[in-house]
């Protein structure tokens, strides 16, 4: 929790309580359903929660923004973002039902009412959203092709509607088809922990 408050010092009491509850909840559920690698659970806040919140440095979602978390796994980046932006609407989808079960249990436990996990494959999602967020689910060209049908036409935020994803490693080849329009930012410019070196937030307007 100290890492979260270090970078997000203006959280409400409720938000602090919700973030603080994640550790015990994910430990409990991870013992039943492996959504985070066993050796990584001790790094929950740095490697999963804070990593998800890097998206908030790329954009501050305005109230009533609709966001689709594509391939959420156990709820990342959607659950941390839904805590941070309580006036926005998040839908979390994943093709693995047991992972969605964990995400739903966490949302219920912390009373996160703006976050709706659903067991659904990307091809089956029919809704329209201002932004699609994801964490290294698939190469960006494949993701863009998959979610183009889900992008709302009207933009209401400082950035035009599009995809915002968390990526690591060498990005040049993946971003080549979008080299004139995609933007990437190094997470290490915002968060000082060494783990964030060579990790990026990538934005692709749609």
Secondary structure, DSSP 8 states (H G I E B T S, - for coil): -HHHHHH-TT--HHHHHHHHHHHHHHHHHHHHS-SS-GGGGGGIIIIIIIHHHTHHHH----TT-EEEEET-TTTTTHHHHHHH-TTSEEEEEES-HHHHHHHHHHHHHTT-TTEEEEE--GGG----BSEEEEES-S-HHHHHHHHGGGB-SS--SSS-SEEEEEEES--HHHHGGGTTT-EEEEGGGT---GGGTTEEEEEEE-
